Amino acid sequence: MFFLLSAIILSHLYLPFRSNFDPREINIDYIILERARITGQVHLNTTIKPVLTGDLKFKTASPESAYFSGAGNPNLYLKIRLRDWGYLSRFTPQAHTSLNESENYMHLCGEAYLRRGNFEILHSSAVFSEERDHRFDLAYYDPLLNPDFRLYTFDVAPPIGHSYKFDVRTDVAYLHFANRWIDFSVGRLPVRLGPGFRSSLFLSGYALPLKYVYNFRVRKDWLEFMGAYAVFPDTLKWKRMAYQRLVLSPFDFLEIGFNQGAIWVDSDPFKYFDPVDFYYIVQRRGRDNSDNLIGGADISIYLFNKIKVYSEFFDDDFIITGGSPSKYGIMAGTHIVDPFGVAGSDLIVEFTHVNPWTYPHYYSDYRSNPEILGYPIGFWAGPACNVLTLDFIKFTKISSGFARGFRIGYEYLQHADQDMRDGWGGHMSMTPPPYNFDVRNSLRVIAFQKSNRFSYEAGAEVSFMSGESLKGSRVTLRFNVEGVPFILDFTKLFSSISSR
């Protein structure tokens, strides 16, 4: 039985979670997986992402089970992917002439994979080029800004020649081991913790992936524990993060998660290396207060095989007695399957509030800020914001490894004049800044298709800006097209050679 379960677990790759169209939200795979969890087809903790598709054990045959049955990969392969992502927009500032803006990224991605017994290795790198025309600098929380694919480098020279026409990057490269009880990874991979759809407060995977020294999960019945130690891919040397997550699932309808983490830069690499230590005590016995401790909790409740209700609380510095402002965030949402009797549809409503000065360490000490090159590793909009989103997804077809449909989304954003470098210091006022610096109402319609060979997302987005920083409207056509023209399955190749 043990070997059978191990074979099931190792029969698939990690299930990715980020939408290639918008890295703030989970992708189509996870929307389908959440449908199966809510309707009771599977009992699986989905608040640690990515998960293994091999963990799935469907109770009934369904479109969702058929979809994941076609998600497997051979034991040894080389894959080439082509991707084009971008947008065309027309921005009309209040009482000014309209301006055209655009951004386009072309990618050539190579992916190599090897599985042997309980081990697997994956490496994915890309060559990409950037063409963009911005009349206004986009804020890091702008929905049109995709931080995964901004062309940047700190080298004194480009890869070839004397101008930056293209660059190279590696986002996913890891060694992974799994059996019935433990899951261990080392390398570069994105991770998200929490139940949110559009993002997460503690660790969202929105910024560049961390480089993990270790990342492991231990599970037994209704309990799952995760420990991780990682280095930031940043300009600062030895900027590190260690974190833990505990998930309790005492009943099929209930999941409760607890997080704690520490970000630090000092010369002691083993300060938080112990994966089961209590970070608060370690920090209290340190030399100073330069380490940034963060934590939080979340809860997911599943009702009537139709509704998921969830909430997350993030604690940076929750102050009760005064003297300094409370720095925290809170998220609440619901995911309804087949709302209003519309089969094959999902309605997701989510609200997030993040207090001013949350995330940045005291006195804007960037060394310990939970950010990578200005992008938060937590909630995508960073500190001092209110965000309300409504998303309606309709699947017109779900089959083996294939999904097609459309989405309608609304987003309301309020943001104060703060970013990830605005920390609070003792000399500053505790009066929070107004949230009217950036106010946006956005509506978008998207058509999508996902398969093993060809995927696309394309649609239109209309935004109305009414804050102090920008006033006006913006109409945007967005697109993301990905094709896999070449897969070399060495398993089949070697099998055919050996059979001769």
N, C-alpha and C positions, 0 to 999 in steps of 0.2 A: 504493500500500500504506500509506503514511504517513497519508493522509487517512482510509482505512478504519479503521486502528487508532485514530486520534483519535476517529472517530465512535463506535467501540465503547466506548472509555474514557468518553466524555462522554454516553453514552446513559442513564446512571443517576446517581442522587444518591449521596452518601456513604452507606455502610452503617453505621447507628448500632450501638453496641455495648452500651450499658447496659441492663440489664433494668429496665423500669418498675416491676416488682414489688419488686425488690431491687437497688439500684444497685451493690452490691458485686460482682455477677457479670455476665458477658456475657449478652446476650439470645438469644432463639431463633434469630435470623438467624445468629449466629456459631456456635452449636452445629451447625447444619446445614452451615455453611461448613467448620467443623473436620472434620466427617464426610467431606466431599468431599476435603479436603486429606489426611487420614489414609489414605483408601482409594485415593489416587492419581488421582482424577478431575481435579484441578487441581494445578498447582505454583505456589503463591502465598504470599508472606510475610504471615502473619496476626498478626505480633507488633507491628505498628504499626496501631493502630486509632484512627479508622475507616479502612477501605479503600474503594476504589471497586468497586461491583459490576460495573462495566464492565471491570475487570481480569480477570474470570472467563472462562476459556476451557475448557469442559468437554470431556474426551476422549470421553465416552460419554453417551448419553441415560440419565437416571436420575431418581428422585424429587427429588434435590438440584438437578439442572440445571433441572428443570421448575419448582421453587420459585423460583429466581432469575430465570427467564425472565419471570415476572410481576411483577417488582419495579420496573419502569420508571415514570417520571412524564412528563407532557407538558412542553413547553418553557416554558409560561407558565401558571401556575395560582394560584388562591387556595383554601385549604383551611381548614375549620373543624372542630376536634376537641373532643369532650367527654370528660372523664375523671373518674372517681371512684376514689380510692385510700384505703385505711384498714384498720383492724382493730378487733375486739372481743375483749377478753381478760379472763380471771379469774385474778387472782394470789392465791396462798395462802401468805403468809409462815409460817414454821415456828412452830407454837403460837399462831397468831393467826387472826382471822376473815378470810375471803376478801374480796377487794376487786375490784370491776369497773372496768376501764379501757377507754378507747376513743380513737380518733383517726380523723378523716375529712377528706379534702381533695377539694373539687370544683373542677375546672378548666374554663375555656373558653379554648381555644388557637386562635390564628390563625396560619396559615403562608402566606407568599407566596414564589413562586419564579419566576426568570427565567433562561433559558439562551440564550446567543447565541454561536455559534461555539465557541471554546475556553473561554469564560467562563460562569460561573453565579453567581447571587446567591440566597441563602436567608435569610429572616428569620422567626423563630418567637417569638411573645410570648404570654403567658397572663395571664388574670385568674383569681385563685384565692382560695378562702376556706378557713378552718381552723376545725375544731371538735375540741377534745381535752379529755380528762379523765384527767390523770396524777396518781396518788397518790404515785408515786415519780419522782424525776428520772431520766430514762434516760441512761445513759452514751453517749458519742458512738459507741461500738462496739456498742451494743445492736442486735440484729437487727431490732427493731421500729422503730427510728429511721431515717427516710428523710431524710437531710440535704438532698436536693434540694428538698424541699417543706415545710420549716419556715417558718412565717410570721414574718418579721422585717423590721424597717425601722429606719433611723436618722434618718428625717425627723421633724420636730416635729409633723407633722399627717398623718393618713391621706389617701388619694387623694380621698375625698369624705366629708363629715360630720366627726364628732368621735370616732368609735370605729373600731377596726381590725376591720371585718367582712370586708374583703377587701383584697387587695394585687395588684400587678402585677409581672411579672418577664420577663426575656429571657435565655434560656440559649443559644440558637443564633442567630447572625446573622453571616454570613460572605460574603466574595467569594472565589471559587475559580477557578483556572486549571489546566488539565491538557492535556498532549499525550503523545507516546509516551515521553518521557524524564523529564519534570519534572512535579511536582505542587505548586502554590503556593496558600496560603490566608492570608487576613488577616481578623481578626474574632474573635468569641467562639464557641468550639466545644470540646467535651470530647475529650480524647485519652488513650489508654492505651498504654503500651509494655511489652511482655513477653508471655510465653506463658501466664500463669496464667488460670484459669477464674474463681475466686471473687474474685481481686483481683490486684494487682501491687505490687511493692516500690518501684520507682523513681517511676513515674507511673501512677496507677490510674484517674484520672477520677472518683474517688469524691466529691470535694468539688465546689464550684461550678466551672464551666469557666473557664479562664484567658482573658484577652483578648490575642490574638496580634497583635503588630506584624508578624511574619512567621512562617510555618510552611511549610517546603518539603521535598520529597523528590526526590532524583535517583536514578534506577535505570538500571543497565546490566547485562544478563545476570544474573550471580550476585552482584552487589553493589548495595546500596541505602544511601544516606546521607540523614540527616534533620537539619535544623537549625531551631531555633525560638527566638524571643524574645517574651516575654509579660509582661503586667502582671497582678498579683493583684487581683481584685475584693474588696478588703479595706478596713478602716478606716485602715490605714497608707498614707500618700501615697508613691507611687513604689516600692512593693515589687514587685520584678521577678524574673524567672527566665529564664535562657538555658540551653538544653540541646542536646545532639547525640546522635544514635544512628547506629551503623554496623551493618548486617546483612550477613553473608556466608553465601551458600548455594552452596558449591562442589559439592554433590551433592544429588540430589532428596530424600534422606533426612536431610539435615542443615541446620540453621540455627543460626548463632551471632551473638549480638547484644552490642554494647558501648554503654554509656551514660556520659555525663558531664554534669554540670549545676552551675550556680551560682545562688544566691539572694542578693540584696543590696538595700540600701535607700539607699545614699549618693547624693549629688547628681550623680554622673557617669552619665548614661544610656547612654553608649557604651562603658562599661568592658568589657562582655562582648558587645558588639554584633556583632563579627566571628563569623560562623557557623562558621568553620573554625579558630578559634584554640584553643589549649590552655589551658583555664581555670586549671589549677593554676599555670602560670607567671604568668598575669595576676594571680591573687590573691597570689602570693608577692611581686610587685612593688608591691602596694598599700600603703596607709598603715597599715592595721591588720588584725586578724583577724576583722572583723565579718561578712565574707562567708562564706556556708555552702556549701562544696563537697560534692557528692554524686556517686556514680557506681555502676557495677556492670556485670554481664555475665549473659547467660543462654544456654541451649542447648536446642534441641528436636531430638529424634531420632525418625524415623518408621520403624516396623518392620513388615514383612510385610503392608503395606496394611491394617493392623488396629489398631496401637498407636502412640500418641504418648507418649514419655517426655520430660519437661522439667524444668528446674531454673533458678532465678534467684538471683543473689547481689547484695545491696545493700551498698554500702560508704559509711558515714558517716565513721567514724574507726576503721579496723582497726589496732589497736595490737599489736605483737609484743613489744617490749622492755619494756613495763610503764610505770608512771608515771600512767596513766589507763586507764579501762576501754575495751575494744573495743566499738564501736557499729556493729552490722551486722545484716542480716537474711538469711535463706536460705529458699528455697521449693523444694519438689520435688513432682512429681505425675505422674500418668499418665492418659491418656484412651484408653479401649478401645471400639472400635466393634463392635456386635452381640456383647456378651459372653455366654457360656454358650449361644451359638447362638440368642439371641433377636433376630430380625430387627427392624431399625428402632429399635435401642436404643443407649444410650451409658452407660458407667460412667466416672465421673471421680473420682479420689482425689487429694487435695491436702493437703500438710502445710506449715505455715509457722511459722518461729521468728524472732522479732525480739528482739534483746538490749535490756536496760534502757538508758535514756537515748538510744536511737537516734532519729533525726530531729531533736529539739530541738537548737538550736545551744548552744554552751558558755554556762554560767551562765543557762540558760533565756532567751537573748536572742531574744524573740519576733519581733523585727524581721526576722530571717533564718530563721525556722522554716518548714519546708515544710508550711504549713497555711493554710487559709482559714477564718477565723472559728471556729477550734478543730477543724476537720475536716482530717485529713491528706490531702495530695495523693498520698501513697504508700499503703502498706498500710492498709486500712480500720480495723484495730484499733490502729494506732499502735505505740508502743514497749512492750517488756516483755510479750510474749504468746507463747503456743503455740496454734495452731489446726489441728485436723484435720477435714477434711470429706470426706464420701462422697455422691455424687449419682448417682442412676440415673434416666435420662430414657428414656421409651418414647413413640415417635411412633406414633399410630394411623392418621395420614394425613398425607402430604406431597404437595402438588400445586402448581400454578402460583400463587405468592403466598399459599399457604394451608398452615398446619400445625396439627395438633391432637394432644394426647397428655396424659401425666401425668408427674409427677416425685416421687421419694421421696428425701429428703435427711436426712443426719445431720451434726451439727456438735458438736465438742468444743472448748471454749475455756478456756484458763487465762490470767489477766491479773493483773499486779501492780498495786499502787496507784500508777500513773503515768499521765499523759496527755501531750498534745503541748506542755505548758508546763514539763515536768520535765526540764530539762537538767542535766548533771553539771558541777560546778565543782571547782577544785583543792583547796578546803577540805573536800570531801565524802568520805565513805567509798567505797571501791571495791567493798564487799560488795553484791552485787545484792539487791534486795528480793525477798521470797518471791512466788511466782506464785499463791498461794492467795487473793488478795484477791477475785477473781471467778472462779468455776469453774462452767461450765455444760455440760450435755448437752441437746441439742435435736434433736428429730425432727419432720419435717414431710412432708406429702403435699399435692401441688398438681396441679390440673387446669388445662390451658391451651388456648387457641386463639388463633391469630394470622392476620389477614387484612388486606387493604387497607381494609376498611370497618368491621369489628368485631373486637375482641380482648378477651380476658379471661384472668385468672389468679385462681384462688380455691383456698383450701385451709386446712388446720389445722396448727398448730404446738404441740408440747408441749415445755416446757423445765423442767429441774430445776436449781436453783441451790444450790450447796453451798459457796460461798466465805465469806470473812469479812464481805463487805459485805452480801450477801443470802443467805438460806436459804429454800427453799420451792420451789413449783412454779407454773407458769403455763401455762394452756391458751388458745390464741389462734385465732380465725378471721380469716384475712387475705383481702383481695380487691383487685383492680385491674381496672376495666372501662373500656374506651375505645371510642368510636364516632366515625365520621366521617360526619355527616349531610349535609355540604355540600362539594362540590368544584366549583369553577367553572373549567373548562378553557378558557382564553382562546384556545388554539391552535385548538380545534374551532370556537369562536365566531367568530374572525376568518376561519377558512377558509370557514365557511358564508356569512359576509357577503360575502367577496370572490368567491365562486362565483355570487352572484346577479347 
